[in-house]
Amino acid sequence: MIMTPTARERKSEKLSADEYKALTRWVKDQPTQIDAAEIIGISREVLGRVLIVKSGSPVTIGKIRQVLRQDGSTEAKA
């Protein structure tokens, strides 16, 4: 049986150092982590995990990047 290489589907995406700093500043500016999570559209648990491991699912990281861009906390990445 011949194994053919396939494109690996990423299950996790890492935040850049600048994005992580912007996220932590943005979360601190919110009244609570629950409020921050609701604004992003994720659960508090998921936000907490992203803050610990600096990565998450591509969907979660996309939501975080969108909020940071709207807030002006980071420059939009091309």
N, C-alpha and C positions, 0 to 999 in steps of 0.2 A: 504494500500500500504506500503510495506516494503522498507525502504531506505537502500541501501548498501553503505558502505564506499568505496570511490574510491580514487585513488592516485591523489592528487591535482597537476596540472601542474603549475609550477612557471611561472609567467609573468615577474618577476623582480629578479635580482640577485645583491647582495651587494658586493662591493669591500672591502677587508680587509683594516685595517688601513695602513699596509705596502704597499699594492698595490696602495692605494689612494695617499700616499706620493710619491711613485715612479712615478705615472702618472702625478701628478702636476709638479714634477721636470722635467720629460721628456717633457711635453708640454712647459714649460718655456725654455727649450733648443732648441726648434724649432723656426724658424723665425716668424711664426704666428700660431694662432690657426687653421686657414684654412689649412695650410700646415700639421699640426699635424693630423687633421681630415682626410685629404686625404691619409696620410701614413697609418693610421689605417684602412681606408676604410669605414668611417662613415661621416655624415654631421657635419658641424660646430655646428649646433643647438643641435644635439644629444650629441656631445662632451661637449658642454656647460652645458647641463642638467646633464650629468654624473658627471661633476666637481662640480655641486651644490648639487645634492642629493646623490652622492656617490654610485649610483646603476643604473642599466639599464637592458635592455633585455638580456637574456642569450647569444644571438648571439653577441650583442654589447660588452658585458663584455668579451666574449671569444676572440674577435678580439683585444681588449685592452690588455688582458693578453698575447696573442701571441706576440704582438709588444714589450711589456715590457720584455718578456723572450729573444727575439732576441737581444734586446738592452742591456741585462744584468742588467737591473734595479732591477729585483727581481729574487729570486731563483725560479726555476720551482717547482710547487706544484704537488705532486703525486696524 
